[in-house]
Amino acid sequence: MIVWGNEPFLHAEIQRELEKIKMTEWNINLDESKVRAYRLPEIFEVPPDDSETMTGAWSRQRKEIIRAFKVSEYGDVPDALPVNVEKSESSDVALGGLAHRRQFRLSIPLAGEDRMAINLLLYLPAQTACSRLFLGLNFSGNQTICDDPAIPITEEWIPNISEPWSPDHYAIESSRGVQSNRWPVEQILSQGWGIATAYYGDICPDDASLYAERLSRWPAAADLAHKPGAISLWAWGMSRIMDALEQIPEVDAKRVFLTGHSRLGKTALWGGALDERFSGAFSNDSGCGGASLFQRNFGESIMSMADQFPHWFTPAFYTFANENPRLPVDQHMLLALMAPRPLLVGSAREDLWADPKGEFLATRAASDLYRKLGCPATFPNEMPECNQRVGDRIGYHISPGKHDITPIEWGVLLDFVKNNRHILNDDHSD
């Protein structure tokens, strides 16, 4: 059992509820004909008179939606803590002169003398004085995104993914560049965008027991009314990275666009909802607890999450495992929290576990809110064919392959942000 300090992470009444569920029987539905009838919660009602502007009414309503997600799904988010930014390495001729490489060590105080260290890697286009950035966490250390010998190998624990480059939960020299296909650095830089990334395990290990130990070091964490899951902590970490980016003169902090794949796609959506400093977000194959709808009861389920990843969400979330309709929110509401900022949702045709159709339907439902706010939001009723992006300010794309993010998805994202140039550039020109 996971513990929170000296007490169980799951309160006794929640634990008793979960004991009624046979966790080995996840009841995963991958048959579209078995999707039940459902009705999605309303996101936003247009003000009935002129006493309140649309923007003001949405600002008030989004606070209520965020609170609902904290209570029922992700948990509270710790308060911001001061971030000390120290440059640890720099080069103006990285990647054969294509990029400026900057590496920073972010130090954040925890309990007592304890501190959190986040190692931040930046690649900035060499031809740009002040760079717009894609910010995304990575799964196995900064050294995995690019075969660059100047990037230190992470010393943090990493999930055991049965790879020869990560024996005993720790990365070795052969881990360099092993996930470069998910981070096409040169492709991104060539389009005038920089990259900012950090290992998500620097913020919180992706392991139930280690998560609880890290959380016990957080100041006043036990006083939070709704205990944060790891997704809330990773989102908190992205905001602290944003605090650091605002201190780096070479970065245009008004144009920092969040990205994430899978569980980190969930994190990008929640992080973008919480922190309106981010100029937009791209969530790829985020599925259950990300962009797909719970009410469809298709693909990965709350029940399977409770069994495999009990540390990702707040404890109360798992009491809905057999009764999705009782959830007071659904994920179209999470997507809507990005409005009016640009949002792109990506799916993969073969990734039924993440419910591509549910991701499309959630995006379509969220597009109604964008329209109410006066944003361009042309959106079809039917799913597009593979490799056809649809939407304007809020977009959707489905790839033909499996659960992954590749240069194809990055190309779609680069085209999407180009089409939203007037929003993302602010007063700057390309």
C-alpha positions in Angstrom: 0.0 0.0 0.0 1.2 3.5 -0.8 1.7 5.7 2.3 1.5 9.5 2.6 4.0 10.3 5.3 3.0 8.0 8.1 -0.5 7.4 6.9 -2.0 5.4 4.0 -2.2 7.3 0.7 -5.7 5.9 0.2 -8.1 6.7 3.1 -9.7 3.7 4.7 -13.1 4.3 3.1 -11.6 4.6 -0.3 -9.5 1.5 0.2 -12.6 -0.4 1.2 -14.3 0.8 -2.0 -11.4 -0.4 -4.1 -11.4 -3.8 -2.4 -14.8 -4.4 -4.0 -13.2 -4.1 -7.4 -11.3 -7.1 -8.8 -8.2 -5.2 -10.2 -7.2 -8.2 -12.3 -10.5 -7.8 -14.2 -10.1 -4.4 -15.8 -13.2 -4.8 -18.0 -11.5 -3.0 -20.9 -13.9 -2.4 -23.8 -12.4 -2.2 -27.3 -15.6 -2.8 -29.2 -17.3 0.3 -30.5 -20.7 -1.4 -30.6 -20.5 -1.7 -26.8 -20.1 2.0 -26.1 -23.0 3.0 -23.9 -25.2 6.0 -24.4 -23.9 9.0 -22.4 -24.4 12.8 -22.0 -21.4 15.0 -21.4 -21.4 17.7 -18.7 -22.0 21.2 -20.0 -18.7 23.3 -20.1 -20.0 26.8 -20.1 -23.3 28.6 -20.3 -23.4 31.9 -22.2 -24.2 34.8 -19.7 -28.0 35.5 -20.0 -27.6 39.3 -20.1 -24.9 42.0 -20.6 -24.0 42.2 -16.9 -20.9 40.1 -17.5 -18.6 39.8 -20.5 -18.0 36.4 -22.1 -14.3 36.6 -21.1 -15.2 37.5 -17.5 -17.8 34.7 -17.2 -15.4 32.1 -18.7 -12.6 33.2 -16.3 -15.0 32.6 -13.4 -16.3 29.3 -14.7 -12.8 27.9 -15.5 -11.9 28.4 -11.8 -14.8 26.2 -10.9 -13.9 23.5 -13.4 -10.3 23.5 -12.2 -11.5 23.0 -8.7 -13.7 20.1 -9.8 -10.7 18.4 -11.5 -8.6 18.9 -8.4 -11.2 17.3 -6.2 -12.2 14.4 -8.4 -9.2 13.6 -10.6 -5.7 15.1 -10.3 -5.7 16.4 -6.7 -4.4 19.8 -5.4 -1.2 21.4 -6.7 1.4 22.5 -4.2 2.1 26.3 -4.0 4.9 27.7 -6.1 8.4 27.7 -4.6 11.4 29.9 -5.5 13.6 28.6 -8.3 17.3 29.3 -8.3 18.6 29.1 -11.9 22.3 28.2 -12.4 23.8 27.8 -15.9 25.9 24.6 -15.9 27.0 24.4 -19.5 26.8 26.5 -22.7 27.8 26.2 -26.4 27.1 28.4 -29.4 28.2 25.7 -31.9 26.0 22.8 -30.9 24.8 20.3 -33.5 27.4 21.4 -36.0 26.5 25.1 -35.5 22.7 24.6 -35.9 21.9 25.4 -32.3 22.9 27.2 -29.2 22.9 24.6 -26.3 22.2 25.8 -22.8 22.1 23.6 -19.7 20.8 24.8 -16.4 20.4 23.3 -12.9 17.2 24.5 -11.2 17.3 24.3 -7.4 14.0 24.4 -5.5 13.8 24.2 -1.7 11.8 21.3 -0.2 11.5 20.4 3.5 14.4 21.6 5.8 17.7 21.6 4.0 16.4 19.3 1.3 16.2 20.6 -2.3 14.9 19.4 -5.6 17.3 19.6 -8.6 15.8 19.8 -12.1 18.3 19.6 -15.0 17.0 21.7 -17.8 18.3 21.4 -21.4 17.7 24.0 -24.1 18.4 23.9 -27.8 17.9 27.3 -29.3 18.0 28.1 -33.1 21.4 29.6 -33.8 19.9 32.3 -36.1 17.4 33.6 -33.6 18.1 36.2 -30.9 15.1 35.4 -28.7 13.6 32.0 -29.1 10.1 30.6 -28.9 10.1 27.2 -27.3 8.4 23.8 -27.2 8.6 22.7 -23.6 8.1 19.0 -22.8 9.2 16.6 -20.2 11.1 13.4 -21.3 10.8 9.8 -20.1 14.4 8.7 -19.4 16.8 11.6 -19.1 17.9 14.5 -21.2 20.7 12.4 -22.8 18.0 10.2 -24.5 16.6 12.9 -26.8 19.8 13.5 -28.7 23.1 11.8 -29.3 25.0 14.8 -27.9 28.0 13.9 -25.7 27.8 17.2 -23.8 24.5 16.2 -22.1 25.1 14.5 -18.8 23.5 11.1 -18.2 20.8 11.4 -15.6 21.7 9.9 -12.2 18.0 9.7 -11.2 16.0 6.4 -11.0 14.2 5.6 -14.2 11.4 3.1 -14.8 12.6 -0.3 -15.7 11.5 -0.6 -19.3 13.5 -3.8 -20.0 16.1 -1.9 -22.2 19.8 -2.8 -22.1 20.6 0.9 -21.7 18.8 1.1 -18.4 19.8 -1.8 -16.2 18.7 -1.8 -12.6 16.6 1.4 -13.1 19.6 3.6 -14.0 20.7 4.9 -17.4 24.2 4.1 -18.8 26.3 5.6 -21.7 24.4 3.6 -24.4 21.2 5.5 -23.5 22.4 8.5 -25.5 19.9 9.4 -28.2 17.8 6.3 -27.8 14.6 8.4 -27.9 15.8 10.8 -30.6 13.0 9.7 -32.9 10.6 11.3 -30.4 12.6 14.5 -30.4 13.5 15.4 -34.0 15.7 18.3 -32.8 17.0 19.5 -36.2 13.5 19.4 -37.7 12.2 21.6 -34.9 15.2 24.0 -35.0 14.9 24.4 -38.7 11.4 25.8 -38.3 12.7 28.5 -35.9 11.5 26.9 -32.7 13.7 25.9 -29.7 13.4 23.0 -27.4 13.3 22.9 -23.6 13.2 19.6 -21.8 13.8 18.0 -18.4 13.5 14.5 -17.1 10.1 14.0 -15.4 11.8 11.9 -12.7 13.7 14.9 -11.5 10.4 16.3 -10.3 8.8 13.1 -9.1 9.7 9.4 -9.8 7.2 7.5 -11.8 6.9 4.8 -9.1 4.2 4.5 -6.4 6.6 4.0 -3.5 9.2 6.5 -4.6 6.4 9.0 -5.4 5.2 8.8 -1.8 8.7 9.3 -0.5 9.3 12.3 -2.7 5.9 13.8 -1.7 6.7 13.4 2.0 9.6 15.9 1.4 7.3 18.6 0.0 6.6 21.5 2.4 3.1 21.3 3.9 2.1 18.7 1.3 0.2 16.7 3.9 -2.0 19.7 4.6 -3.4 19.8 1.1 -7.1 18.9 1.1 -7.0 16.7 -2.0 -3.7 14.8 -2.2 -1.9 15.5 -5.5 -1.2 12.6 -7.8 2.1 12.5 -9.8 0.5 14.2 -12.8 -0.2 17.3 -10.6 3.4 17.2 -9.4 4.8 16.9 -12.9 2.5 19.8 -14.0 3.8 21.8 -11.0 7.3 21.1 -12.2 6.6 22.4 -15.6 5.4 25.7 -14.1 8.7 25.9 -12.1 10.6 25.4 -15.3 8.5 28.3 -16.7 9.6 30.3 -13.7 13.2 29.6 -14.8 12.6 30.3 -18.5 11.3 33.8 -17.5 14.8 34.4 -16.1 16.7 33.4 -19.2 17.1 36.4 -21.6 17.5 34.2 -24.7 14.0 32.8 -24.3 10.8 34.5 -25.3 8.8 33.4 -22.3 5.5 34.6 -23.9 5.8 31.9 -26.5 6.4 28.7 -24.6 4.2 25.9 -26.0 3.7 22.8 -24.0 4.1 19.3 -25.5 3.7 15.8 -24.1 3.1 12.2 -25.2 1.1 9.5 -23.3 1.2 10.2 -19.5 3.2 13.3 -20.2 0.4 14.4 -22.7 -2.0 14.2 -19.7 0.5 16.3 -17.8 0.8 18.9 -20.7 -3.0 19.3 -20.7 -3.3 19.7 -16.9 -0.2 21.9 -16.7 -1.6 24.2 -19.5 -4.9 24.4 -17.7 -3.3 25.4 -14.4 -0.8 27.9 -15.8 -2.1 30.4 -18.3 1.5 31.7 -19.0 1.9 28.8 -21.5 0.9 30.0 -24.9 -0.6 26.7 -26.1 -0.4 22.9 -25.8 0.0 19.7 -27.8 -1.1 16.4 -26.2 -0.3 13.2 -28.1 -1.9 9.8 -27.4 -2.8 11.0 -23.9 -5.9 8.7 -23.6 -7.6 8.0 -20.2 -7.1 10.9 -17.9 -5.9 13.0 -20.8 -7.9 13.8 -23.9 -10.3 10.9 -24.2 -13.8 10.8 -22.8 -14.5 8.7 -19.7 -18.2 8.4 -20.4 -17.6 6.4 -23.6 -16.2 3.5 -21.5 -13.8 2.6 -24.3 -10.1 1.7 -24.0 -8.0 2.2 -20.9 -10.2 2.6 -17.8 -10.1 4.1 -14.3 -10.0 0.6 -13.0 -6.8 -0.3 -14.9 -5.3 3.0 -13.8 -6.1 2.2 -10.2 -4.3 -1.2 -10.5 -1.2 0.0 -12.5 -0.7 3.6 -11.7 -2.3 4.4 -8.3 0.1 7.4 -7.8 -0.9 9.3 -10.9 -4.2 10.7 -9.6 -5.8 11.8 -6.4 -7.1 8.9 -4.3 -10.8 9.9 -4.7 -10.5 9.4 -8.4 -10.3 5.7 -8.1 -13.7 5.5 -6.3 -15.2 6.1 -9.7 -13.6 3.0 -11.1 -16.9 1.1 -11.6 -19.1 4.1 -12.0 -17.8 6.6 -14.6 -21.1 8.4 -14.9 -20.7 9.7 -11.3 -17.6 11.7 -12.3 -18.5 15.4 -12.1 -16.2 16.3 -15.0 -15.1 14.8 -18.3 -12.0 15.4 -20.4 -13.6 17.8 -23.0 -13.7 20.2 -20.0 -10.0 19.8 -19.5 -9.3 20.6 -23.2 -11.6 23.6 -22.9 -9.5 25.0 -20.1 -6.8 25.8 -22.7 -9.2 28.3 -24.4 -8.6 30.7 -26.1 -5.0 29.5 -26.5 -4.1 27.1 -29.4 -4.5 23.4 -28.6 -3.7 20.4 -30.7 -4.8 16.9 -29.8 -3.1 13.9 -31.5 -4.2 10.3 -31.7 -2.9 7.1 -33.4 -5.3 4.8 -35.3 -3.9 1.6 -33.8 -3.8 3.0 -30.3 -7.2 1.8 -29.2 -6.1 1.7 -25.6 -6.1 5.5 -25.7 -9.5 5.7 -27.5 -8.7 7.8 -30.6 -12.4 8.4 -31.2 -12.9 9.5 -27.7 -10.1 12.0 -28.1 -11.7 13.3 -31.3 -15.1 13.7 -29.7 -13.6 15.5 -26.6 -11.8 17.9 -28.9 -15.0 18.5 -30.9 -17.0 19.2 -27.7 -14.3 21.6 -26.5 -14.4 23.4 -29.8 -17.9 24.7 -28.9 -16.3 26.7 -26.0 -13.7 28.1 -28.4 -16.5 29.3 -30.7 -18.4 30.9 -27.8 -15.3 32.9 -27.0 -15.1 34.1 -30.6 -12.1 32.0 -31.6 -11.8 30.4 -35.1 -13.0 26.9 -34.4 -14.3 25.2 -37.5 -14.6 21.5 -36.6 -16.1 18.5 -38.4 -18.7 16.2 -37.0 -16.9 13.1 -38.3 -13.4 11.9 -37.6 -10.8 12.8 -40.3 -8.9 10.3 -42.3 -5.3 9.5 -41.1 -2.8 12.3 -41.6 -5.5 14.9 -42.1 -5.4 17.7 -39.5 -8.7 19.4 -38.8 -9.6 22.5 -36.8 -8.3 26.0 -36.4 -7.4 27.4 -32.9 -8.2 24.0 -31.5 -7.1 21.1 -33.8 -7.1 17.3 -34.1 -4.9 14.9 -36.0 -4.8 11.1 -36.2 -1.7 9.2 -37.3 -1.9 5.7 -38.9 0.5 4.0 -36.5 0.7 2.9 -32.9 1.2 4.6 -29.5 4.2 6.9 -30.2 5.3 10.4 -31.2 7.5 10.7 -34.2 8.7 13.3 -36.7 5.3 12.9 -38.4 3.5 14.2 -35.4 6.0 17.0 -34.9 5.5 18.0 -38.5 1.8 18.4 -37.9 2.5 20.4 -34.8 4.9 22.7 -36.6 2.3 23.3 -39.3 -0.4 23.9 -36.6 1.6 26.6 -34.8 2.5 28.2 -38.2 -1.2 28.5 -38.9 -1.7 30.1 -35.4 1.3 32.5 -35.9 -0.8 35.6 -35.2 -1.6 34.2 -31.7 1.8 32.8 -30.8 4.0 35.5 -32.1 2.5 38.3 -30.0 4.3 41.5 -31.2 7.2 39.6 -32.7 7.9 38.8 -36.3 9.5 35.6 -37.6 
